[in-house]
Every structure is written in structure tokens, then in C-alpha cells.
Amino acid sequence: MYISGKNINPQIIMMTEELIRLKSIGPIDYYLRPDKIIYAKFDASKKSLTVKDIDESLLLLEEQAKIQGQALLVLVNLHQMPSLPIEVRKHLRSKEVSQFHENSKATALVISNSLSRLLGNLLLTLVTGQVIKLFATEEKAIDWLKQL
């Protein structure tokens, strides 16, 4: 199975057989779900995330937005991501990365730590201006994305 971990709805696990693997970039595996949501999952056994990985990911997502002919709904599972290197954090706030907004309708981030989610939601609204929300479970994140 592609998805493992706590708090995962059995319906989501059943859908893993229907996921289309798009690409692996650094520690991130990208899939296309049957509902056209792009699913990104970190693999802790792989190397740390780099600025190059972010740039390659944005190119992949831009390509997928063109293929779908619309802005993307993106689900990112961060359960296994230990931390973000400082250079990656800076790059995520850069003008180059902010230009991705036109390819993204909304992004749901799944983070297990409740304090991190609370602070993250506050900071995301102040810093990025993007439609991003943090969740404890994939199920809640998917429900939110499907409402948009």
C-alpha cells in the first residue's frame, strides 16, 4: 500500500490501488488520485528536502495544472517530514514560489502535531496569502478540498 500511518480512513486506503504514481522528487512521492487531487507524501527514509526539490515539484505541478486545464487541489502528507532546512523555508517564501499560486486552487497539509497545526494556520494566513489549511488527518483534508 502507498499510504500508511495513523488516522487514515479505510476508504482512503482502498483508493491507494487507484492512485497513479506521477513522480518522485527528492523525499516526496507524487500521485494523482481518482478525484484529480494531487497527493504528495514525504518518505522519511529518503534524503532531506532541498531547494532544487521544491523547484522540480513546482514544475511538475505546473505541468499537471496544464494537463487538467485548471488550478490544482493539492494534498501534502507531512507526517514523516522531520524538519525543513532553513534554506528551503526561505525559498518557500520567495517570489518564484509565490508565482505558483495561479496553478493551485488550494493546498491541504496533513500534520500530526496539534500545536504545529495551530501556529501554522495562523502564520500561513499572515505570510503567504495562499489558500492553505493544515489538518490532523488525510480524511479531513480531503473533505475540505472536495468542498472547494
C-alpha positions, -999 to +999 in steps of 0.1 A: +000+000+000+011+035-007-004+051+024+004+040+059+001+056+093-024+067+119-058+083+114-064+071+079-099+063+068-102+027+053-119+043+022-087+063+016-066+031+020-088+013-006-082+042-030-044+037-029-047+010-055-063+036-078-035+062-073-014+070-104+022+075-095+034+107-112+070+111-100+094+110-070+113+142-064+138+140-035+119+128-004+085+134-020+064+109-039+036+124-061+004+107-071-028+116-089-059+105-071-091+094-090-108+127-078-079+146-095-064+157-062-026+157-064-013+137-034+023+143-021+037+122+006+071+125+023+093+095+028+115+099+058+139+072+046+150+094+017+173+124+018+163+158+032+142+183+011+162+208-010+155+240-029+160+220-061+133+195-050+109+225-044+116+239-079+112+205-096+080+199-077+066+233-088+074+223-124+056+190-120+026+207-105+025+234-132+026+206-158-003+188-140-024+220-139-019+223-177-029+187-182-060+191-160-068+225-175-075+240-141-059+251-109-050+221-087-062+208-054-031+195-036-029+172-005+005+171+012+011+145+039+039+158+062+037+132+089+071+118+081+089+150+074+113+156+103+120+193+096+125+219+069+161+231+063+163+269+067+172+275+030+141+256+020+119+277+044+134+309+029+128+296-007+092+287+001+086+324+009+103+336-023+087+354-052+095+324-075+075+300-053+046+325-048+041+326-086+028+290-083-005+305-069-021+305-103-016+268-106-030+260-072-066+264-061-059+251-026-034+230-006-042+209+024-013+200+047-016+170+070+005+175+102+002+153+133+012+178+159-018+200+170+003+229+182+022+230+149-011+230+131-025+259+152+006+280+147+009+270+111-026+280+102-021+314+118+013+320+101+001+308+067-027+334+066-003+361+075+026+352+053+016+336+021-019+347+011-024+313-004-054+290+002-037+266+025-050+248+056-035+224+080-052+192+092-046+163+116-059+136+092-060+130+054-097+123+056-105+158+069-081+174+044-097+156+015-132+166+027-121+202+028-105+201-007-136+185-022-158+213-009-138+239-029 
